[in-house]
Each structure stands twice: as C-alpha cells, then as structure tokens.
Amino acid sequence: MRAEAELNGIIAYTFQNEQLLKTALTHSSSHATQNYERLEFLGDAVLELCTSEYLYRHFPESQEGSLTRLRAQIVCETSLASWARRRKLGAYLILGKSEEMSGGREKNSILCDVVEAIIGAVYLDGGFPQAREMVMALVEENLSLILRESVSGDAKSELQILLQKNGNVRLEYETYRQEGPPHAAIFYVHVKLNGKVLASGEGKSKKQAEQAAAAKALAGLQKKRN
C-alpha cells in the first residue's frame, strides 16, 4: 500500500496493521464497511488527555481557566485542520463521489476528524506511549504557532516559547521583595528556570515586574546566542 507507506513517514509512525490507518482515512461517504468515526471518538479522548498533560507540565504558573482556553485553541477544528494541511493529508482521504465533488479534501471538519482518527489508530496499533508521542509533537507545533500569533509585547510568552524548544522546562516567577506603601508599592521578581534565577525585574504590579524580569531574561539569552 503505497499511500499508507508514505503516510507512515508523514506522521512519523509506522503502522503494523495498515488497515487501521486506511480506516482512519475513510469517510462515511465512501460507503465502505468501516469509516473513521469510531477511531475519531477514541482519538479525541487521547488527544485531550495528552494535551492536558502537556499544558499541566509546561505551564506550572497557569490556572485552570487559562489552561482550558489554551487547550481549546490547540485542539480546535481550525488548528487540527491546519496541522493536517501542512502534511497534505487531504490527498490521502478515501471519499465518496459526492464528498469529493464538494471539496471534502479541504474541509476543516473532515481534516480535523481524520487527525483525531489517526491518533486513535496509532493508540490501537502501538499503544498509549506511541499515541502520546504523536500528540505531544502535534501540541508543540500548534502551541508554537498559537503563541507566536498572540504575542504582542508579551515577554513572558516569548520566553516560554524560546525555552520550551529545549524540552520539558519549569519556568516560574517569584516575588522576593516589596517596597513602599500599598497604594504605591514596587514589586521585585525573579524569573527562574528549573529553580535557577535567570533574571530579575521590578514594577508597580507583580505582572509588570514579571514582564520586566522576562524581558531581561530574553535579552540575556539572546546576547549569549549572538
């Protein structure tokens, strides 16, 4: 199966049971005996769990609401469809004539479903560790694009993007001093990488001080690279 062999390379996983991959690519319009809908159901659950784990580990300072919103952006239909397009997965779909004629290969809804179905297929074929590896790579890629689009003078996000490329890191901000009366306080903050102080900053609020510390850390890291 040439198409399946090509896809093994595209998604960086080699299926032992290629029928699982074929099913993950098969839309209900094809009237095949099996289509991707059941695999999509399974893959959706694996995707949400692994994405949640990634965000929990990589964003220790973020609260539940922020993590939930970020997860929604990473696994939304548009993000997953874009991931599929970057790999030209649409070319491998097995569609019925009517869906083919209506542009099914480029529909966000179908591409999103297929990504989830492939994750489900990987889970069944290789187990959770293999599926987790695939999802973690997908999350890192989508997260990087999301954060880059949202960064607007946000030194904390820029620092997170830069450091997460090195793998699992623990970035935290610590207020180590506060001076002045409550109505005109000055906050002093350390930004730490895996417990080691990268830089310090100050500001009229904790958020302002954290941004200042992150900006100094970024400047220091960029200086080392140059």
VOBA-200673 format. One line per 2 residues: their letters; for each residue x, y, z of C-alpha. Coordinates in steps of 0.2 Angstrom, whole numbers, plus 5000, padded with zeros to 4 digits. Example, Ala and Ser with C-alpha at 12.3 -4.5 7.8 and 13.67 -1.06 7.14 Angstrom:
<sites>
AS = 5062/4978/5039 | 5068/4995/5036
</sites>
This chain:
<sites>
MR = 5000/5000/5000 | 5010/5015/4994
AE = 4999/5028/5001 | 5000/5020/5018
AE = 5019/5019/5017 | 5020/5037/5013
LN = 5009/5042/5027 | 5019/5032/5039
GI = 5033/5044/5035 | 5022/5059/5036
IA = 5016/5056/5053 | 5032/5048/5059
YT = 5024/5032/5064 | 5024/5015/5056
FQ = 5009/5005/5057 | 5009/4986/5060
NE = 4991/4985/5055 | 4989/4996/5040
QL = 4971/4993/5039 | 4969/5004/5054
LK = 4977/5018/5045 | 4966/5015/5030
TA = 4950/5015/5041 | 4956/5032/5049
LT = 4957/5039/5032 | 4940/5033/5026
HS = 4925/5045/5026 | 4907/5038/5028
SS = 4903/5045/5011 | 4913/5031/5003
HA = 4900/5018/5009 | 4915/5007/5015
TQ = 4912/4994/5028 | 4921/5004/5040
NY = 4925/5023/5042 | 4934/5034/5053
ER = 4920/5039/5065 | 4924/5026/5079
LE = 4943/5029/5078 | 4939/5048/5079
FL = 4929/5045/5095 | 4944/5036/5103
GD = 4957/5048/5096 | 4948/5063/5103
AV = 4949/5057/5121 | 4968/5053/5119
LE = 4971/5070/5111 | 4963/5079/5125
LC = 4972/5069/5139 | 4989/5071/5131
TS = 4986/5089/5128 | 4981/5092/5146
EY = 4996/5083/5152 | 5007/5094/5141
LY = 5000/5110/5147 | 5000/5105/5165
RH = 5018/5101/5165 | 5024/5116/5154
FP = 5014/5130/5161 | 5015/5127/5180
ES = 5010/5145/5184 | 4994/5145/5173
QE = 4977/5142/5182 | 4964/5130/5176
GS = 4954/5143/5166 | 4970/5148/5156
LT = 4975/5130/5153 | 4957/5126/5147
RL = 4957/5140/5135 | 4974/5136/5128
RA = 4969/5118/5126 | 4954/5123/5116
QI = 4964/5133/5104 | 4977/5119/5102
VC = 4964/5105/5098 | 4950/5116/5089
ET = 4944/5111/5072 | 4954/5125/5064
SL = 4971/5121/5072 | 4969/5102/5069
AS = 4964/5105/5051 | 4979/5117/5048
WA = 4991/5103/5055 | 4983/5091/5043
RR = 4985/5103/5028 | 5004/5106/5032
RK = 5006/5087/5029 | 4994/5087/5014
LG = 4983/5073/5022 | 4969/5078/5011
AY = 4977/5069/4997 | 4976/5053/5006
LI = 4957/5053/5011 | 4945/5040/5005
LG = 4929/5049/5000 | 4913/5046/4991
KS = 4910/5054/4974 | 4898/5067/4982
EE = 4910/5072/4995 | 4924/5073/4983
MS = 4914/5084/4972 | 4910/5096/4986
GG = 4928/5099/4991 | 4929/5087/5005
RE = 4948/5085/5005 | 4949/5103/5010
KN = 4935/5104/5023 | 4941/5109/5040
SI = 4928/5097/5048 | 4934/5082/5039
LC = 4953/5085/5041 | 4950/5088/5060
DV = 4941/5072/5061 | 4954/5062/5052
VE = 4968/5069/5063 | 4959/5063/5078
AI = 4955/5046/5069 | 4974/5044/5065
IG = 4978/5047/5084 | 4965/5033/5088
AV = 4973/5022/5076 | 4990/5024/5082
YL = 4984/5021/5100 | 4976/5004/5095
DG = 4991/4999/5084 | 5006/5005/5095
GF = 4998/5008/5112 | 4997/5024/5123
PQ = 5016/5028/5123 | 5016/5029/5104
AR = 5000/5039/5103 | 5006/5051/5116
EM = 5022/5054/5107 | 5012/5059/5091
VM = 5001/5070/5101 | 5015/5079/5110
AL = 5023/5083/5094 | 5007/5090/5087
VE = 5004/5100/5103 | 5021/5108/5102
EN = 5019/5113/5084 | 5001/5120/5086
LS = 5006/5129/5103 | 5021/5137/5095
LI = 5010/5144/5081 | 4996/5150/5093
LR = 5008/5159/5105 | 5018/5167/5091
ES = 5002/5174/5084 | 4996/5180/5101
VS = 5012/5188/5107 | 5011/5207/5107
GD = 5025/5214/5118 | 5022/5199/5129
AK = 5039/5194/5136 | 5033/5180/5147
SE = 5025/5171/5132 | 5041/5174/5121
LQ = 5052/5167/5135 | 5041/5152/5136
IL = 5041/5149/5118 | 5060/5150/5117
LQ = 5063/5139/5132 | 5051/5125/5128
KN = 5061/5121/5112 | 5074/5113/5124
GN = 5061/5101/5131 | 5052/5099/5147
VR = 5057/5115/5157 | 5050/5123/5173
LE = 5048/5142/5172 | 5042/5151/5187
YE = 5041/5169/5194 | 5045/5173/5212
TY = 5041/5189/5221 | 5056/5191/5233
RQ = 5053/5209/5239 | 5040/5223/5240
EG = 5044/5241/5245 | 5033/5256/5248
PP = 5015/5259/5254 | 5001/5248/5247
HA = 4995/5261/5236 | 5012/5264/5228
AI = 5021/5248/5230 | 5036/5242/5220
FY = 5037/5223/5217 | 5053/5214/5214
VH = 5053/5197/5204 | 5065/5183/5200
VK = 5061/5173/5184 | 5068/5155/5187
LN = 5072/5141/5175 | 5072/5124/5184
GK = 5075/5133/5200 | 5089/5144/5194
VL = 5087/5163/5193 | 5088/5169/5175
AS = 5085/5187/5178 | 5076/5200/5190
GE = 5063/5214/5186 | 5053/5227/5195
GK = 5037/5236/5193 | 5022/5244/5200
SK = 5012/5227/5200 | 5018/5209/5201
KQ = 5013/5207/5182 | 5023/5222/5177
AE = 5038/5215/5187 | 5036/5198/5179
QA = 5036/5205/5162 | 5052/5216/5166
AA = 5061/5200/5173 | 5056/5190/5157
AK = 5062/5204/5146 | 5079/5204/5154
AL = 5080/5185/5153 | 5076/5186/5135
AG = 5089/5199/5132 | 5102/5189/5141
LQ = 5098/5173/5132 | 5099/5182/5115
KK = 5115/5190/5120 | 5123/5173/5123
RN = 5117/5167/5106 | 5125/5181/5097
</sites>
